[in-house]
């Protein structure tokens, strides 16, 4: 490998209000590593915390150093049907930027429901 060669990766962040999961892939989409909030802490209420997200970013940084990656595309995904995404998404991006990674682009890839299935129990709701 040449000294100035850049290895580029894609960091997929799934940030709901219950958990934060970060998956590192190469440009072909092959998974290199995955870190979640449950691997960092065992408290359910802490898994989506920005502080835990900083520790997730540190683990991702170690994986990137092993594969000599220094440039990342970041794709943030929230829970389908929710407004926005969880609190850990921006904390991961901020921590990686502070650690010296070059962030090429950040994009939100949250799915948007388009009609979907009919709600149960009709217009007047469930009658007991």
C-alpha positions in Angstrom: 0.0 0.0 0.0 1.3 3.5 -0.8 1.6 6.0 1.9 -0.9 8.4 0.5 -3.5 5.8 -0.5 -6.9 6.4 1.1 -9.1 3.5 2.2 -12.7 4.6 2.1 -15.5 3.1 4.2 -19.2 3.5 4.7 -20.5 3.9 8.3 -24.2 3.0 8.6 -25.6 4.4 11.8 -29.1 3.1 13.0 -30.1 5.4 15.8 -33.5 4.8 17.4 -34.6 6.2 20.8 -33.9 2.8 22.3 -30.5 1.8 20.9 -27.7 2.9 18.6 -26.1 0.5 16.1 -23.1 1.4 13.9 -22.0 -0.9 11.0 -18.8 -0.3 9.1 -18.7 -1.6 5.5 -16.3 -1.2 2.6 -17.4 0.5 -0.6 -18.7 -2.9 -2.0 -21.0 -3.2 1.0 -19.2 -6.0 2.8 -19.5 -5.7 6.6 -16.2 -5.1 8.3 -17.5 -4.5 11.9 -20.6 -3.8 13.9 -20.9 -2.2 17.3 -24.1 -1.6 19.3 -25.0 0.2 22.5 -25.7 -3.2 24.1 -22.0 -4.2 23.7 -20.9 -1.1 25.6 -23.4 -1.0 28.4 -25.9 -3.4 29.9 -28.4 -0.8 31.1 -31.3 -0.7 28.7 -32.0 3.0 29.3 -28.4 4.0 28.4 -28.1 2.3 25.0 -29.3 5.3 23.0 -27.3 7.8 25.1 -24.8 10.2 23.4 -22.2 9.3 25.9 -22.5 5.6 24.9 -22.4 6.7 21.3 -19.0 8.2 21.9 -17.7 4.8 23.1 -19.3 3.2 20.0 -17.3 5.7 17.9 -14.1 4.7 19.7 -14.7 1.1 18.9 -15.4 2.0 15.3 -12.1 4.0 15.3 -10.2 0.9 16.4 -11.7 -1.1 13.5 -10.9 1.6 11.0 -7.3 1.8 12.2 -7.0 -2.0 11.7 -8.1 -1.7 8.1 -6.2 1.6 7.6 -9.4 3.6 6.8 -9.3 7.3 7.2 -12.2 8.5 5.0 -15.8 7.7 5.7 -19.2 8.2 4.2 -21.8 8.3 7.0 -25.4 7.2 6.4 -27.8 7.8 9.3 -31.0 5.9 9.6 -33.8 6.4 12.2 -36.7 4.3 13.1 -39.3 4.0 10.3 -42.3 6.3 10.9 -40.6 8.3 13.7 -39.7 12.0 13.4 -35.9 12.2 13.2 -33.5 9.8 14.7 -32.0 9.0 18.1 -29.6 11.1 20.1 -26.6 8.9 19.4 -26.2 9.6 15.7 -24.6 13.0 15.8 -22.4 12.1 18.7 -20.8 9.3 16.7 -20.2 11.7 13.7 -18.8 14.4 16.0 -16.4 12.0 17.8 -15.1 10.6 14.6 -14.5 14.1 13.2 -12.5 15.0 16.4 -10.4 11.9 16.0 -9.2 13.0 12.6 -11.4 11.1 10.2 -12.3 12.8 6.9 -16.1 12.7 6.5 -17.0 13.0 2.8 -20.8 13.2 3.2 -23.5 12.6 5.7 -26.9 11.5 4.5 -30.1 10.5 6.1 -31.6 7.3 4.8 -34.6 6.9 7.1 -37.5 5.1 5.4 -40.7 7.0 5.0 -44.0 5.0 5.3 -46.3 5.7 2.3 -49.8 4.7 3.4 -48.9 1.2 4.5 -51.3 -1.2 6.0 -54.7 -0.3 7.4 -54.9 0.4 11.2 -56.7 -2.3 13.2 -60.2 -1.9 14.6 -61.6 0.5 12.0 -62.5 4.2 12.2 -64.3 4.1 15.6 -61.5 2.1 17.4 -61.8 -1.1 19.4 -65.1 -1.3 21.3 -65.0 -3.5 24.4 
